[in-house]
Amino acid sequence: MGKWIKTNTPGVRYREHETRKNGVQRDRYFSIRYKVDGKDKEEALGWASQGWTVQKAVERLSEIKQNLRTGQGPQSLSEKRGLASAERRAKAEQEAANISFTTAADMFVEWGRANKKDWRHDEIRLTKHVLPVIGPVSLSEVVARHVEDVRKACQAKGLSLASVRHVLHLIRAVINHAGRMGLFSGQNPTKNIKLPKLDNKRVSFFDYAQAETLLEALGGLEPARPDRDSNLDLHDMALLSLFTGVRFGEAAALRWENVDLQNSLAHIMDAKSGESRTIYLPERVMDMMRRRQETAHHGLVFPSRKGTVMRDVPALFAKVVDRLGFNDGVTDRRQRISFHSCRHSFASWLAMQGEALITIQQLLGHKTIGMTMRYSHLMPDVKRNAVEKLGQRVGAKVLPFRRVAGSTEA
């Protein structure tokens, strides 16, 4: 920038930018100078392109001088800016205190659209179970009692413990998001709420005969529409899950570009665990894939009728299961057959044939071995067999103990 240029008002001056223009003139940078306790003090204002003019600079200088004479108001430009900043913060905090939980929930859902795969489920749960109870409450006034009210309302509707947990977790997520946006401060009121304990692990699986019966039933149904063999799609997705262990969502999102028929492989991208994995396609699944590839070579392997990713298991699956009587007399929801039972069947069959738990874990894409341990009870008695093998190798005779250098040794 160039040299300082004085204006007609003492204490107001500016410098011009060497290249940048503000309209037809060069952009100007203004400052003011005044005395405080007999000493010169200079403070910068800003650029003409930011709205500053000679007249505004004169007004600001006059205001500071007047405050210095009277001893009232901000005694410097920096003090005035500090007060203005504090006022803006107070106003923002007041606005934040006045927003309702509904507003915070809307912001969370909007964020979820761009960042969460299951954002639509969040929106539905909030609309159905949370907002009718605490939606109008100011976000800053939400306390543990309100969360308990939501819990009681959910339980009165007969929601499962898992669903209640989802709803309470969602309240926590909404408030945490508001905190990140500067709209909430303090402890999240859900922090000390005890979530319902549950054992939600499904343990139901098909035996081999049931699996064949299911596939035959799905494959033999008439198409729901003449132009779309949607029932056969469901048959093929069940077949894929039964023999590779994929989840419904993973099958629905599978694209041809991630299927390698030459090597009998498919790659599951962005799985539930957050990590991709490879699945291996046995010949029966390969035959199905080749048949499907005859009419589709790109895009989704199992597209919806609209050509998009299917979000939910078609209701037809439950109807077929009920018609086959697989859930007759079953009251425990964990024992009821669902599409996810196809995945459990794959893992259970592997365990029953003696495959190592680590292998099953990797094929299922479990993050921890603990998630795979639920299938350990189906495995042959490998521990007994291991001991028996050792006994056969060493011999049934038990060797006597003898002392060696103060220790016990066989």
HELIX and SHEET records of a PDB file:
HELIX    1   1 ALA A   48  GLN A   50  5                                   3    
HELIX    2   2 VAL A   54  THR A   70  1                                  17    
HELIX    3   3 LEU A   77  ASN A   98  1                                  22    
HELIX    4   4 PHE A  101  ASN A  115  1                                  15    
HELIX    5   5 TRP A  119  ARG A  125  1                                   7    
HELIX    6   6 LEU A  126  VAL A  130  3                                   5    
HELIX    7   7 LEU A  131  ILE A  134  1                                   4    
HELIX    8   8 LEU A  139  GLU A  141  5                                   3    
HELIX    9   9 ALA A  144  ALA A  156  1                                  13    
HELIX   10  10 LEU A  161  ARG A  180  1                                  20    
HELIX   11  11 TYR A  208  GLY A  219  1                                  12    
HELIX   12  12 SER A  230  THR A  244  1                                  15    
HELIX   13  13 PHE A  248  ALA A  253  1                                   6    
HELIX   14  14 TRP A  256  ASN A  258  5                                   3    
HELIX   15  15 GLU A  283  GLN A  293  1                                  11    
HELIX   16  16 ALA A  315  LEU A  324  1                                  10    
HELIX   17  17 ARG A  333  GLN A  335  5                                   3    
HELIX   18  18 HIS A  340  MET A  352  1                                  13    
HELIX   19  19 LEU A  357  LEU A  364  1                                   8    
HELIX   20  20 ILE A  369  THR A  372  1                                   4    
HELIX   21  21 MET A  373  LEU A  378  5                                   6    
HELIX   22  22 VAL A  382  VAL A  394  1                                  13    
SHEET    1   A 4 ILE A   5  LYS A   6  0                                        
SHEET    2   A 4 VAL A  12  ASN A  22 -1                                        
SHEET    3   A 4 GLN A  25  VAL A  36 -1                                        
SHEET    4   A 4 LYS A  39  TRP A  47 -1                                        
SHEET    1   B 3 VAL A 259  ASP A 260  0                                        
SHEET    2   B 3 LEU A 265  ILE A 268 -1                                        
SHEET    3   B 3 ARG A 277  TYR A 280 -1                                        
SHEET    1   C 2 ARG A 402  VAL A 404  0                                        
SHEET    2   C 2 SER A 407  GLU A 409 -1                                        
END                                                                             
